[in-house]
Amino acid sequence: MPNLRKQDATVVIHGDSRYNDGQYDTVSVHSVIVTDGPLTQSYYVPGGPTISKEGLALIRKHGLEFRPYTEEELFQDVGDEVDEARQNDPLAVEAGFARTLLRSTLVNAPLQLIKVLPNGSHVYNLSYDYKIFPENENFQMEIRLPLSGIAMPSGEVTLTVLAPQKVTINRAITKGTDEQGNELEEQLTDLQQTYRQVVTFQYRKDPIFIINYSHNEGLFQG
């Protein structure tokens, strides 16, 4: 498994919900990934058929994350649902369906090799888009860095999230969490001329980041 030297992830959240009757916003993710060796894993990322908010809730209920996975990680335990059903274990069956549902929403996305540097570092791009749905009028996206299948004994991850126009970042929920459960403080910047906010994080271990926000304006009526 190659080691991470740097992953720089940029996320742009598009406020589509103002124009589609409040149904969803769209998240665009672009990552530059630098490793000390080649990445040979096949990856699956969000961007398949649109998942409903009920389906997303089922996935989260069983501790699964809506994020990129390696093929090996995503397709482990395939077919266990039948055995669990025969054992009359409905909770295990439901968890199995949650895994199957997650698989159905991800699509194969080969990494794009940009360059092999003189020191042996490999530089890759990975981009994908997906929809997020409101929950009690709030929207939330999550992203885990670095990409699965990459070790991180050292190295650095940075995350920049550009929120939609005229939203409020809910700072009590928006956070990064490291592998020990410690909270990472975000940096919030107002872009006054465009009515947007930028949330940034920087860290050197395996964190998960949550961005939670609410729109300040109602639906666009023309």
N, CA, C and O of each residue as an XYZ file, in Angstrom:
888
protein
N       0.849     -1.194      0.000
C       0.000      0.000      0.000
C       0.885      1.245      0.000
O       1.728      1.397      0.885
N       0.712      2.133     -0.969
C       1.523      3.350     -1.001
C       1.167      4.289      0.139
O       0.069      4.226      0.693
N       2.104      5.158      0.482
C       1.894      6.141      1.535
C       1.515      7.487      0.927
O       1.981      7.859     -0.150
N       0.663      8.202      1.642
C       0.250      9.525      1.195
C       1.325     10.551      1.528
O       1.876     10.562      2.628
N       1.611     11.408      0.562
C       2.423     12.589      0.828
C       1.552     13.833      0.954
O       1.818     14.707      1.779
N       0.499     13.906      0.119
C      -0.420     15.033      0.231
C      -1.710     14.713     -0.520
O      -1.681     14.117     -1.597
N      -2.838     15.116      0.057
C      -4.100     15.144     -0.674
C      -4.737     16.505     -0.452
O      -4.990     16.913      0.682
N      -4.989     17.193     -1.544
C      -5.614     18.514     -1.508
C      -6.981     18.381     -2.158
O      -7.086     18.228     -3.375
N      -8.029     18.440     -1.343
C      -9.401     18.266     -1.830
C     -10.109     19.611     -1.854
O     -10.085     20.359     -0.877
N     -10.742     19.909     -2.987
C     -11.546     21.118     -3.138
C     -12.980     20.708     -3.440
O     -13.233     19.935     -4.363
N     -13.911     21.228     -2.660
C     -15.326     20.891     -2.799
C     -16.108     22.170     -3.090
O     -15.966     23.169     -2.385
N     -16.927     22.129     -4.128
C     -17.828     23.230     -4.440
C     -19.256     22.704     -4.289
O     -19.639     21.734     -4.943
N     -20.033     23.347     -3.428
C     -21.432     22.951     -3.240
C     -22.303     23.941     -3.995
O     -22.250     25.145     -3.744
N     -23.097     23.433     -4.912
C     -23.956     24.261     -5.750
C     -25.357     24.316     -5.139
O     -25.948     23.280     -4.832
N     -25.883     25.528     -4.966
C     -27.177     25.706     -4.315
C     -28.344     25.454     -5.243
O     -29.201     26.321     -5.417
N     -28.385     24.274     -5.842
C     -29.438     23.951     -6.809
C     -30.821     23.924     -6.175
O     -31.821     24.101     -6.871
N     -30.895     23.707     -4.867
C     -32.195     23.545     -4.226
C     -33.052     24.803     -4.324
O     -34.277     24.723     -4.237
N     -32.435     25.941     -4.500
C     -33.211     27.169     -4.636
C     -34.017     27.175     -5.934
O     -34.990     27.918     -6.063
N     -33.610     26.346     -6.890
C     -34.226     26.359     -8.215
C     -34.959     25.064     -8.556
O     -35.599     24.976     -9.604
N     -34.875     24.059     -7.685
C     -35.530     22.781     -7.988
C     -36.550     22.403     -6.915
O     -36.724     21.228     -6.589
N     -37.224     23.429     -6.370
C     -38.251     23.212     -5.345
C     -37.685     22.607     -4.064
O     -38.369     21.861     -3.364
N     -36.427     22.937     -3.765
C     -35.834     22.513     -2.506
C     -35.458     21.054     -2.431
O     -35.293     20.520     -1.334
N     -35.317     20.385     -3.576
C     -35.090     18.941     -3.552
C     -33.669     18.565     -3.138
O     -33.487     17.702     -2.279
N     -32.663     19.197     -3.732
C     -31.279     18.791     -3.452
C     -30.317     19.896     -3.864
O     -30.646     20.753     -4.684
N     -29.120     19.861     -3.278
C     -27.963     20.612     -3.757
C     -26.984     19.613     -4.373
O     -27.081     18.410     -4.132
N     -26.048     20.117     -5.165
C     -25.079     19.256     -5.841
C     -23.676     19.543     -5.323
O     -23.281     20.700     -5.183
N     -22.932     18.486     -5.041
C     -21.568     18.584     -4.524
C     -20.595     18.155     -5.619
O     -20.747     17.082     -6.203
N     -19.598     18.993     -5.897
C     -18.526     18.668     -6.846
C     -17.222     18.567     -6.070
O     -16.820     19.515     -5.395
N     -16.560     17.412     -6.167
C     -15.327     17.151     -5.425
C     -14.185     16.970     -6.416
O     -14.309     16.229     -7.391
N     -13.074     17.652     -6.160
C     -11.864     17.461     -6.962
C     -10.687     17.310     -6.008
O     -10.466     18.162     -5.147
N      -9.931     16.223     -6.164
C      -8.775     15.967     -5.303
C      -7.512     15.810     -6.132
O      -7.514     15.171     -7.185
N      -6.433     16.405     -5.638
C      -5.086     16.131     -6.128
C      -4.412     15.271     -5.060
O      -4.335     15.663     -3.896
N      -3.928     14.101     -5.463
C      -3.401     13.112     -4.525
C      -1.954     12.816     -4.897
O      -1.658     12.473     -6.042
N      -1.058     12.949     -3.932
C       0.363     12.677     -4.154
C       0.774     11.534     -3.246
O       0.648     11.640     -2.026
N       1.268     10.432     -3.826
C       1.686      9.256     -3.063
C       3.137      8.923     -3.375
O       3.707      9.418     -4.347
N       3.731      8.070     -2.529
C       5.132      7.714     -2.744
C       5.290      6.520     -3.685
O       6.401      6.028     -3.884
N       4.188      6.057     -4.261
C       4.239      4.949     -5.207
C       2.947      4.887     -5.994
O       2.035      5.673     -5.739
N       2.846      3.967     -6.951
C       1.639      3.896     -7.788
C       0.432      3.372     -7.032
O       0.552      2.519     -6.152
N      -0.734      3.896     -7.388
C      -2.014      3.395     -6.875
C      -2.589      2.440     -7.912
O      -2.867      2.843     -9.042
N      -2.768      1.189     -7.539
C      -3.240      0.179     -8.483
C      -4.683     -0.231     -8.206
O      -5.256     -1.012     -8.966
N      -5.274      0.278     -7.139
C      -6.640     -0.086     -6.785
C      -7.640      0.530     -7.760
O      -7.400      1.600     -8.318
N      -8.758     -0.156     -7.955
C      -9.883      0.397     -8.699
C     -10.817      1.070     -7.703
O     -11.112      0.508     -6.648
N     -11.286      2.278     -8.035
C     -12.093      3.058     -7.099
C     -13.523      3.236     -7.595
O     -13.783      3.317     -8.795
N     -14.448      3.294     -6.622
C     -15.853      3.598     -6.877
C     -16.220      4.846     -6.077
O     -15.906      4.947     -4.892
N     -16.889      5.794     -6.738
C     -17.171      7.081     -6.117
C     -18.662      7.407     -6.243
O     -19.339      6.852     -7.109
N     -19.189      8.310     -5.381
C     -20.571      8.770     -5.559
C     -20.766      9.354     -6.949
O     -19.861      9.970     -7.513
N     -21.953      9.153     -7.488
C     -22.215      9.683     -8.817
C     -23.032      8.757     -9.678
O     -23.245      9.024    -10.861
N     -23.492      7.667     -9.092
C     -24.350      6.747     -9.829
C     -25.785      7.243     -9.801
O     -26.020      8.449     -9.723
N     -26.752      6.328     -9.865
C     -28.161      6.737     -9.782
C     -28.420      7.527     -8.507
O     -27.821      7.255     -7.466
N     -29.308      8.499     -8.592
C     -29.598      9.350     -7.447
C     -30.215      8.535     -6.326
O     -31.183      7.805     -6.536
N     -29.650      8.664     -5.131
C     -30.184      7.961     -3.971
C     -31.172      8.876     -3.256
O     -30.959     10.086     -3.186
N     -32.244      8.308     -2.731
C     -33.222      9.098     -1.991
C     -32.667      9.421     -0.609
O     -31.727      8.781     -0.138
N     -33.260     10.415      0.028
C     -32.796     10.746      1.383
C     -33.116      9.620      2.347
O     -32.407      9.445      3.338
N     -34.186      8.837      2.079
C     -34.482      7.679      2.922
C     -33.405      6.606      2.769
O     -32.991      5.975      3.742
N     -32.957      6.411      1.515
C     -31.894      5.445      1.282
C     -30.592      5.883      1.937
O     -29.869      5.068      2.510
N     -30.300      7.172      1.849
C     -29.094      7.693      2.481
C     -29.167      7.528      3.995
O     -28.164      7.223      4.641
N     -30.361      7.732      4.560
C     -30.534      7.557      6.006
C     -30.277      6.097      6.406
O     -29.687      5.840      7.455
N     -30.719      5.139      5.575
C     -30.484      3.724      5.865
C     -28.989      3.410      5.836
O     -28.483      2.683      6.691
N     -28.292      3.963      4.849
C     -26.845      3.756      4.755
C     -26.150      4.279      6.003
O     -25.305      3.594      6.580
N     -26.500      5.481      6.416
C     -25.861      6.077      7.593
C     -26.235      5.333      8.868
O     -25.421      5.212      9.784
N     -27.471      4.832      8.928
C     -27.922      4.102     10.117
C     -27.003      2.940     10.433
O     -26.796      2.609     11.600
N     -26.450      2.318      9.401
C     -25.605      1.145      9.596
C     -24.118      1.472      9.527
O     -23.290      0.610      9.233
N     -23.793      2.742      9.806
C     -22.402      3.134      9.962
C     -21.604      3.200      8.674
O     -20.374      3.192      8.702
N     -22.300      3.265      7.538
C     -21.617      3.360      6.253
C     -21.502      4.823      5.837
O     -22.331      5.654      6.209
N     -20.476      5.122      5.070
C     -20.233      6.489      4.635
C     -20.422      6.594      3.127
O     -20.008      5.711      2.376
N     -21.050      7.678      2.694
C     -21.282      7.927      1.273
C     -20.038      8.637      0.733
O     -19.972      9.866      0.721
N     -19.053      7.849      0.287
C     -17.736      8.368     -0.084
C     -17.071      7.398     -1.053
O     -17.622      6.330     -1.320
N     -15.888      7.747     -1.591
C     -15.170      6.792     -2.449
C     -14.690      5.562     -1.671
O     -14.303      5.663     -0.507
N     -14.723      4.413     -2.327
C     -14.241      3.156     -1.762
C     -13.352      2.465     -2.789
O     -13.522      2.652     -3.993
N     -12.405      1.666     -2.307
C     -11.710      0.769     -3.212
C     -12.664     -0.358     -3.597
O     -13.615     -0.652     -2.873
N     -12.402     -0.983     -4.741
C     -13.255     -2.087     -5.181
C     -13.240     -3.220     -4.160
O     -14.279     -3.815     -3.875
N     -12.067     -3.517     -3.610
C     -11.945     -4.597     -2.631
C     -12.779     -4.293     -1.382
O     -13.466     -5.170     -0.859
N     -12.712     -3.058     -0.917
C     -13.453     -2.658      0.282
C     -14.951     -2.671      0.040
O     -15.717     -3.105      0.900
N     -15.374     -2.197     -1.124
C     -16.795     -2.050     -1.412
C     -17.494     -3.390     -1.590
O     -18.641     -3.553     -1.173
N     -16.810     -4.352     -2.208
C     -17.471     -5.603     -2.576
C     -17.135     -6.764     -1.650
O     -17.375     -7.919     -2.000
N     -16.585     -6.478     -0.478
C     -16.408     -7.546      0.495
C     -17.768     -7.924      1.087
O     -18.668     -7.089      1.176
N     -17.905     -9.157      1.481
C     -19.140     -9.672      2.094
C     -20.329     -9.655      1.142
O     -21.470     -9.616      1.601
N     -20.100     -9.684     -0.172
C     -21.214     -9.712     -1.115
C     -21.958    -11.039     -0.982
O     -21.340    -12.102     -0.938
N     -23.283    -10.972     -0.919
C     -24.086    -12.189     -0.876
C     -24.428    -12.683      0.503
O     -25.141    -13.678      0.634
N     -23.938    -12.014      1.556
C     -24.217    -12.481      2.910
C     -25.689    -12.329      3.289
O     -26.155    -12.984      4.221
N     -26.426    -11.475      2.578
C     -27.812    -11.213      2.952
C     -28.669    -12.481      2.913
O     -29.550    -12.664      3.753
N     -28.410    -13.347      1.941
C     -29.199    -14.575      1.827
C     -28.986    -15.470      3.034
O     -29.944    -15.999      3.596
N     -27.713    -15.643      3.440
C     -27.428    -16.480      4.612
C     -28.039    -15.883      5.870
O     -28.551    -16.608      6.722
N     -27.984    -14.553      5.987
C     -28.542    -13.897      7.170
C     -30.064    -14.048      7.206
O     -30.651    -14.195      8.278
N     -30.703    -14.010      6.025
C     -32.151    -14.203      5.975
C     -32.522    -15.617      6.416
O     -33.511    -15.807      7.123
N     -31.739    -16.598      6.005
C     -32.009    -17.981      6.404
C     -31.862    -18.171      7.905
O     -32.470    -19.070      8.487
N     -31.053    -17.321      8.532
C     -30.846    -17.409      9.979
C     -31.854    -16.543     10.739
O     -31.743    -16.377     11.954
N     -32.847    -15.987     10.011
C     -33.890    -15.152     10.634
C     -33.280    -14.018     11.465
O     -33.631    -13.804     12.625
N     -32.358    -13.308     10.824
C     -31.684    -12.184     11.486
C     -32.026    -10.909     10.718
O     -31.239    -10.470      9.879
N     -33.198    -10.299     10.992
C     -33.632     -9.161     10.183
C     -32.712     -7.953     10.269
O     -32.571     -7.233      9.281
N     -32.076     -7.701     11.419
C     -31.180     -6.557     11.529
C     -29.947     -6.736     10.634
O     -29.477     -5.792     10.000
N     -29.443     -7.962     10.603
C     -28.298     -8.237      9.735
C     -28.690     -8.138      8.274
O     -27.910     -7.666      7.447
N     -29.915     -8.589      7.951
C     -30.398     -8.480      6.578
C     -30.508     -7.011      6.176
O     -30.113     -6.628      5.074
N     -31.053     -6.185      7.087
C     -31.186     -4.758      6.793
C     -29.817     -4.129      6.572
O     -29.648     -3.313      5.666
N     -28.833     -4.506      7.400
C     -27.480     -3.987      7.220
C     -26.909     -4.423      5.874
O     -26.204     -3.663      5.212
N     -27.223     -5.655      5.478
C     -26.768     -6.132      4.179
C     -27.399     -5.367      3.042
O     -26.731     -5.055      2.056
N     -28.685     -5.058      3.166
C     -29.345     -4.256      2.142
C     -28.749     -2.851      2.080
O     -28.639     -2.263      1.004
N     -28.366     -2.316      3.241
C     -27.729     -0.999      3.246
C     -26.423     -1.034      2.470
O     -26.127     -0.102      1.722
N     -25.633     -2.096      2.633
C     -24.384     -2.229      1.877
C     -24.669     -2.351      0.380
O     -23.983     -1.745     -0.444
N     -25.698     -3.148      0.037
C     -26.054     -3.312     -1.376
C     -26.532     -1.993     -1.967
O     -26.177     -1.650     -3.095
N     -27.328     -1.260     -1.218
C     -27.809      0.036     -1.676
C     -26.644      0.986     -1.917
O     -26.612      1.693     -2.925
N     -25.691      1.003     -0.996
C     -24.512      1.849     -1.176
C     -23.774      1.487     -2.456
O     -23.391      2.369     -3.225
N     -23.572      0.193     -2.687
C     -22.860     -0.230     -3.910
C     -23.577      0.263     -5.161
O     -22.935      0.629     -6.146
N     -24.914      0.271     -5.122
C     -25.681      0.631     -6.317
C     -25.580      2.119     -6.647
O     -25.917      2.524     -7.759
N     -25.124      2.935     -5.703
C     -25.060      4.373     -5.925
C     -23.668      4.852     -6.309
O     -23.479      6.037     -6.584
N     -22.688      3.947     -6.333
C     -21.307      4.319     -6.646
C     -20.933      3.826     -8.041
O     -21.426      2.796     -8.501
N     -20.068      4.563     -8.697
C     -19.628      4.201    -10.046
C     -18.106      4.124    -10.094
O     -17.409      4.805     -9.341
N     -17.616      3.294    -10.981
C     -16.177      3.152    -11.139
C     -15.580      4.440    -11.692
O     -16.095      5.011    -12.654
N     -14.486      4.896    -11.075
C     -13.847      6.152    -11.485
C     -12.331      5.974    -11.444
O     -11.713      6.171    -10.398
N     -11.732      5.605    -12.566
C     -10.274      5.437    -12.588
C      -9.567      6.737    -12.219
O      -9.957      7.817    -12.664
N      -8.524      6.619    -11.403
C      -7.699      7.774    -11.099
C      -6.956      8.225    -12.349
O      -6.541      7.398    -13.161
N      -6.790      9.523    -12.502
C      -6.048     10.068    -13.629
C      -4.628     10.384    -13.171
O      -4.421     11.272    -12.344
N      -3.654      9.658    -13.706
C      -2.257      9.918    -13.372
C      -1.789     11.176    -14.091
O      -1.807     11.239    -15.320
N      -1.369     12.178    -13.322
C      -0.926     13.450    -13.887
C       0.557     13.435    -14.192
O       0.983     13.879    -15.258
N       1.352     12.919    -13.245
C       2.792     12.947    -13.435
C       3.471     12.042    -12.419
O       2.985     11.878    -11.300
N       4.591     11.455    -12.812
C       5.493     10.775    -11.889
C       6.689     11.695    -11.680
O       7.417     11.996    -12.627
N       6.890     12.134    -10.468
C       7.940     13.105    -10.171
C       9.300     12.416    -10.047
O       9.358     11.203     -9.846
N      10.386     13.170    -10.163
C      11.727     12.572    -10.074
C      11.983     11.815     -8.775
O      12.773     10.871     -8.769
N      11.337     12.202     -7.674
C      11.552     11.503     -6.396
C      10.685     10.253     -6.254
O      10.663      9.627     -5.195
N       9.969      9.891     -7.324
C       9.128      8.701     -7.306
C       7.687      8.950     -6.901
O       6.869      8.031     -6.935
N       7.366     10.176     -6.518
C       5.985     10.495     -6.166
C       5.078     10.388     -7.389
O       5.459     10.768     -8.496
N       3.875      9.867     -7.170
C       2.857      9.790     -8.224
C       1.758     10.804     -7.902
O       1.265     10.855     -6.775
N       1.379     11.607     -8.892
C       0.381     12.648     -8.709
C      -0.861     12.264     -9.502
O      -0.792     12.020    -10.707
N      -2.004     12.213     -8.808
C      -3.268     11.787     -9.423
C      -4.335     12.864     -9.239
O      -4.266     13.683     -8.322
N      -5.324     12.842    -10.134
C      -6.553     13.615     -9.988
C      -7.724     12.658     -9.819
O      -7.750     11.580    -10.413
N      -8.694     13.063     -9.000
C      -9.947     12.332     -8.868
C     -11.068     13.358     -8.722
O     -11.005     14.230     -7.856
N     -12.098     13.252     -9.573
C     -13.226     14.182     -9.528
C     -14.536     13.406     -9.584
O     -14.637     12.386    -10.266
N     -15.541     13.900     -8.858
C     -16.871     13.290     -8.918
C     -17.897     14.279     -8.382
O     -17.555     15.220     -7.665
N     -19.169     14.052     -8.742
C     -20.292     14.891     -8.324
C     -21.388     14.008     -7.743
O     -21.560     12.861     -8.156
N     -22.120     14.550     -6.790
C     -23.273     13.826     -6.266
C     -24.246     14.810     -5.628
O     -23.924     15.984     -5.443
N     -25.437     14.325     -5.294
C     -26.491     15.156     -4.727
C     -26.583     14.957     -3.218
O     -26.340     13.861     -2.713
N     -26.938     16.032     -2.496
C     -27.242     15.928     -1.078
C     -28.644     16.486     -0.848
O     -29.084     17.396     -1.551
N     -29.335     15.935      0.136
C     -30.740     16.244      0.360
C     -30.918     16.935      1.711
O     -30.144     16.696      2.638
N     -31.935     17.790      1.824
C     -32.151     18.489      3.100
C     -32.673     17.547      4.173
O     -33.455     16.637      3.899
N     -32.227     17.783      5.393
C     -32.719     17.083      6.563
C     -33.108     18.153      7.582
O     -32.240     18.826      8.139
N     -34.394     18.310      7.824
C     -34.884     19.371      8.706
C     -34.386     20.735      8.234
O     -33.985     21.580      9.035
N     -34.421     20.929      6.929
C     -34.051     22.178      6.262
C     -32.544     22.445      6.279
O     -32.109     23.502      5.822
N     -31.749     21.526      6.789
C     -30.297     21.642      6.742
C     -29.739     20.671      5.717
O     -30.313     19.609      5.479
N     -28.611     21.041      5.109
C     -27.896     20.168      4.189
C     -26.577     19.762      4.842
O     -25.966     20.538      5.577
N     -26.150     18.532      4.561
C     -24.898     18.075      5.149
C     -24.140     17.189      4.167
O     -24.714     16.288      3.556
N     -22.853     17.453      4.025
C     -21.964     16.586      3.248
C     -20.831     16.129      4.147
O     -20.453     16.811      5.099
N     -20.295     14.956      3.824
C     -19.186     14.395      4.578
C     -18.114     13.923      3.609
O     -18.421     13.485      2.500
N     -16.873     14.013      4.023
C     -15.775     13.523      3.193
C     -14.668     13.025      4.120
O     -14.339     13.682      5.108
N     -14.097     11.867      3.803
C     -12.988     11.320      4.582
C     -11.716     11.414      3.740
O     -11.705     11.055      2.563
N     -10.659     11.901      4.361
C      -9.364     12.008      3.713
C      -8.332     11.263      4.556
O      -8.440     11.275      5.783
N      -7.331     10.611      3.944
C      -7.127     10.502      2.508
C      -8.033      9.452      1.885
O      -8.852      8.837      2.567
N      -7.878      9.257      0.590
C      -8.613      8.244     -0.153
C      -8.326      6.859      0.422
O      -7.208      6.583      0.859
N      -9.348      5.984      0.422
C      -9.145      4.606      0.879
C      -8.022      3.947      0.081
O      -7.783      4.283     -1.079
N      -7.347      3.013      0.721
C      -6.284      2.281      0.042
C      -4.944      2.983      0.071
O      -4.003      2.552     -0.597
N      -4.842      4.072      0.845
C      -3.589      4.816      0.971
C      -3.253      4.917      2.451
O      -4.080      5.358      3.250
N      -2.030      4.506      2.823
C      -1.596      4.641      4.208
C      -1.172      6.083      4.472
O      -0.767      6.804      3.560
N      -1.272      6.490      5.743
C      -0.900      7.864      6.077
C      -0.088      7.902      7.367
O      -0.549      8.452      8.367
N       1.129      7.318      7.361
C       1.974      7.439      8.553
C       2.448      8.873      8.757
O       2.719      9.293      9.883
N       2.545      9.608      7.676
C       2.857     11.040      7.714
C       2.083     11.663      6.559
O       1.073     11.110      6.125
N       2.539     12.795      6.060
C       1.815     13.425      4.970
C       0.793     14.423      5.491
O       0.699     14.669      6.693
N       0.023     14.998      4.554
C      -0.877     16.087      4.915
C      -2.128     16.036      4.051
O      -2.066     15.714      2.864
N      -3.266     16.358      4.662
C      -4.502     16.531      3.907
C      -5.004     17.950      4.130
O      -4.935     18.485      5.236
N      -5.510     18.547      3.056
C      -6.140     19.861      3.154
C      -7.492     19.781      2.458
O      -7.650     19.085      1.455
N      -8.459     20.501      3.004
C      -9.813     20.508      2.468
C     -10.307     21.943      2.389
O     -10.231     22.696      3.359
N     -10.814     22.308      1.215
C     -11.427     23.614      1.013
C     -12.838     23.395      0.488
O     -13.023     22.729     -0.531
N     -13.836     23.948      1.173
C     -15.235     23.781      0.787
C     -15.829     25.154      0.524
O     -15.855     26.010      1.409
N     -16.309     25.359     -0.702
C     -16.993     26.588     -1.075
C     -18.491     26.346     -0.974
O     -19.053     25.578     -1.754
N     -19.135     26.998     -0.020
C     -20.565     26.806      0.216
C     -21.381     27.578     -0.814
O     -20.848     28.466     -1.478
N     -22.672     27.251     -0.957
C     -23.529     28.003     -1.879
C     -23.704     29.452     -1.425
O     -23.347     29.820     -0.306
N     -24.254     30.249     -2.310
C     -24.550     31.633     -1.965
C     -25.612     31.701     -0.871
O     -26.565     30.923     -0.840
N     -25.404     32.664      0.023
C     -26.413     33.021      1.030
C     -26.874     31.814      1.843
O     -28.061     31.493      1.904
N     -25.896     31.157      2.465
C     -26.209     30.099      3.421
C     -25.531     30.442      4.749
O     -24.653     31.302      4.812
N     -25.949     29.766      5.782
C     -25.319     29.877      7.087
C     -24.652     28.552      7.417
O     -25.317     27.517      7.470
N     -23.334     28.575      7.640
C     -22.620     27.390      8.069
C     -22.937     27.132      9.542
O     -22.725     27.997     10.392
N     -23.437     25.954      9.831
C     -23.796     25.590     11.204
C     -22.553     25.080     11.931
O     -22.201     23.904     11.840
N     -21.904     25.981     12.647
C     -20.579     25.680     13.199
C     -20.621     24.671     14.333
O     -19.601     24.052     14.640
N     -21.779     24.490     14.965
C     -21.867     23.483     16.021
C     -21.767     22.066     15.459
O     -21.381     21.138     16.169
N     -22.116     21.903     14.185
C     -22.099     20.582     13.547
C     -20.922     20.445     12.585
O     -20.333     19.370     12.470
N     -20.582     21.524     11.900
C     -19.470     21.501     10.953
C     -18.161     21.302     11.703
O     -17.827     22.084     12.593
N     -17.413     20.249     11.343
C     -16.193     19.941     12.086
C     -15.378     18.898     11.348
O     -15.860     18.250     10.419
N     -14.160     18.752     11.769
C     -13.321     17.621     11.384
C     -13.068     16.785     12.624
O     -13.013     17.319     13.732
N     -12.912     15.473     12.450
C     -12.643     14.577     13.573
C     -11.502     13.654     13.197
O     -11.555     12.997     12.157
N     -10.454     13.592     14.039
C      -9.319     12.735     13.720
C      -9.587     11.314     14.192
O     -10.655     11.023     14.731
N      -8.607     10.422     13.987
C      -8.813      9.002     14.278
C      -8.939      8.710     15.771
O      -9.410      7.636     16.145
N      -8.528      9.643     16.632
C      -8.723      9.486     18.070
C     -10.029     10.112     18.555
O     -10.337     10.076     19.746
N     -10.798     10.690     17.618
C     -12.047     11.327     17.996
C     -11.898     12.773     18.407
O     -12.869     13.400     18.832
N     -10.678     13.323     18.285
C     -10.462     14.726     18.628
C     -11.020     15.624     17.531
O     -10.917     15.303     16.347
N     -11.608     16.740     17.923
C     -12.213     17.648     16.954
C     -11.173     18.603     16.390
O     -10.332     19.138     17.112
N     -11.256     18.805     15.063
C     -10.355     19.719     14.369
C     -11.103     21.008     14.084
O     -12.237     20.987     13.605
N     -10.471     22.116     14.378
C     -11.138     23.405     14.210
C     -11.093     23.836     12.752
O     -10.044     23.789     12.110
N     -12.242     24.256     12.241
C     -12.308     24.756     10.872
C     -11.988     26.244     10.847
O     -12.101     26.940     11.856
N     -11.583     26.714      9.667
C     -11.407     28.136      9.418
C     -12.533     28.578      8.485
O     -12.721     27.988      7.421
N     -13.270     29.594      8.870
C     -14.418     30.062      8.096
C     -14.135     31.464      7.581
O     -13.790     32.365      8.345
N     -14.287     31.634      6.269
C     -14.019     32.916      5.629
C     -15.244     33.363      4.846
O     -15.829     32.576      4.101
N     -15.633     34.621      5.010
C     -16.755     35.200      4.263
C     -16.239     35.848      2.986
O     -15.304     36.649      3.020
N     -16.856     35.494      1.853
C     -16.579     36.165      0.580
C     -17.728     37.142      0.347
O     -18.755     36.782     -0.228
N     -17.545     38.366      0.795
C     -18.666     39.300      0.884
C     -19.239     39.682     -0.474
O     -20.444     39.901     -0.592
N     -18.407     39.765     -1.491
C     -18.918     40.215     -2.789
C     -19.749     39.150     -3.486
O     -20.580     39.476     -4.334
N     -19.540     37.890     -3.149
C     -20.300     36.820     -3.795
C     -21.274     36.135     -2.833
O     -21.951     35.181     -3.217
N     -21.348     36.611     -1.592
C     -22.281     36.077     -0.595
C     -22.061     34.586     -0.354
O     -23.013     33.832     -0.152
N     -20.804     34.175     -0.378
C     -20.465     32.780     -0.106
C     -19.561     32.693      1.113
O     -18.970     33.685      1.540
N     -19.463     31.477      1.669
C     -18.525     31.211      2.746
C     -17.615     30.056      2.332
O     -18.024     29.138      1.621
N     -16.366     30.131      2.801
C     -15.379     29.092      2.534
C     -14.971     28.465      3.859
O     -14.616     29.169      4.804
N     -15.024     27.131      3.924
C     -14.589     26.390      5.103
C     -13.324     25.629      4.736
O     -13.291     24.933      3.720
N     -12.280     25.755      5.555
C     -11.011     25.079      5.262
C     -10.535     24.297      6.487
O     -10.770     24.686      7.631
N      -9.852     23.174      6.204
C      -9.215     22.359      7.232
C      -7.827     21.956      6.738
O      -7.586     21.873      5.534
N      -6.931     21.711      7.671
C      -5.616     21.147      7.356
C      -5.262     20.183      8.468
O      -5.430     20.489      9.649
N      -4.758     18.984      8.074
C      -4.444     17.995      9.105
C      -3.440     16.985      8.577
O      -3.187     16.902      7.375
N      -2.860     16.200      9.523
C      -1.844     15.230      9.159
C      -2.169     13.812      9.603
O      -1.270     12.974      9.675
N      -3.419     13.526      9.899
C      -3.862     12.160     10.178
C      -5.203     11.935      9.538
O      -5.733     12.840      8.893
N      -5.776     10.748      9.695
C      -6.942     10.252      8.953
C      -8.245     10.875      9.451
O      -8.944     10.246     10.246
N      -8.600     12.082      9.019
C      -9.804     12.726      9.570
C     -11.029     12.558      8.678
O     -10.918     12.309      7.478
N     -12.197     12.702      9.295
C     -13.442     12.817      8.544
C     -13.990     14.213      8.792
O     -13.920     14.721      9.911
N     -14.537     14.837      7.747
C     -15.009     16.206      7.829
C     -16.502     16.255      7.539
O     -16.988     15.571      6.638
N     -17.223     17.060      8.300
C     -18.659     17.252      8.126
C     -18.919     18.731      7.904
O     -18.474     19.571      8.687
N     -19.646     19.051      6.828
C     -20.041     20.420      6.533
C     -21.563     20.472      6.586
O     -22.230     19.780      5.818
N     -22.116     21.275      7.473
C     -23.555     21.366      7.650
C     -23.967     22.823      7.486
O     -23.353     23.712      8.077
N     -25.003     23.074      6.688
C     -25.410     24.455      6.426
C     -26.905     24.514      6.148
O     -27.545     23.498      5.878
N     -27.450     25.733      6.221
C     -28.849     25.981      5.887
C     -28.923     27.193      4.986
O     -28.140     28.131      5.133
N     -29.870     27.178      4.045
C     -30.067     28.291      3.123
C     -30.781     29.443      3.831
O     -31.662     29.230      4.665
N     -30.382     30.658      3.482
C     -30.984     31.850      4.075
C     -32.124     32.413      3.248
O     -32.898     33.233      3.742
N     -32.241     31.986      1.995
C     -33.276     32.492      1.105
C     -34.209     31.366      0.694
O     -33.813     30.201      0.664
N     -35.442     31.715      0.381
C     -36.416     30.746     -0.069
C     -36.176     30.329     -1.504
O     -35.172     30.709     -2.108
N     -37.081     29.560     -2.043
C     -36.955     29.051     -3.399
C     -37.023     30.188     -4.392
O     -37.710     31.185     -4.174
N     -36.299     30.024     -5.487
C     -36.308     31.027     -6.565
C     -37.626     30.929     -7.318
O     -38.010     29.852     -7.773
N     -38.305     32.040     -7.445
C     -39.616     32.070     -8.087
C     -39.603     32.762     -9.452
O     -40.656     32.927    -10.068
N     -38.435     33.163     -9.926
C     -38.348     33.825    -11.235
C     -38.464     35.325    -11.121
O     -38.410     36.026    -12.132
